[in-house]
Amino acid sequence: MSGQLSAEQLRARFEQRVIPYLEDLRAQTRNSAAGPPVFIFTGGQPGAAKSHANERAAWARPTLVPVKLGWES
């Protein structure tokens, strides 16, 4: 076995784990004064302080859900 999941397995995990997690976050946001959802995309050259910007965004918005892309180091 290669350790990779099939498309069906990925879909099932997404529906069983990710969707309920996001729905719970959405419910928490509705019940707070956090406001509507916000998408923050941080990009830049190496050494441009992206990590620092992400830390500040997470501090300013405690309900922030970080998503790292595969090509980041």
DAVEN-V898652 format. One record per residue. N is the residue number from 1. RES is the residue in one small letter. SS is DSSP state (A for helix, B for strand, O for the rest). OMEGA is omega in whole degrees, -180 to 180 (NA if undefined). Layout:
N,RES,SS,OMEGA  N,RES,SS,OMEGA
This chain:
1,m,O,-175  2,s,O,-178  3,g,O,178  4,q,O,-180  5,l,O,176  6,s,O,178  7,a,A,179  8,e,A,179  9,q,A,178  10,l,A,179  11,r,A,-179  12,a,A,179  13,r,A,178  14,f,A,-178  15,e,A,-177  16,q,A,-173  17,r,A,-172  18,v,A,-177  19,i,A,178  20,p,A,179  21,y,A,180  22,l,A,177  23,e,A,177  24,d,A,177  25,l,A,179  26,r,A,179  27,a,A,178  28,q,A,-180  29,t,A,179  30,r,A,-176  31,n,O,180  32,s,O,179  33,a,O,-175  34,a,O,-180  35,g,O,-177  36,p,O,178  37,p,O,180  38,v,O,176  39,f,O,178  40,i,O,178  41,f,O,-179  42,t,O,179  43,g,O,178  44,g,O,-180  45,q,O,175  46,p,O,179  47,g,O,-177  48,a,O,178  49,a,O,177  50,k,A,-180  51,s,A,178  52,h,A,178  53,a,A,178  54,n,A,177  55,e,A,179  56,r,A,178  57,a,A,179  58,a,A,178  59,w,A,-178  60,a,A,-178  61,r,O,-177  62,p,O,-180  63,t,O,-180  64,l,O,177  65,v,O,-179  66,p,O,177  67,v,O,178  68,k,O,178  69,l,O,-175  70,g,O,-175  71,w,O,177  72,e,O,177  73,s,O,NA
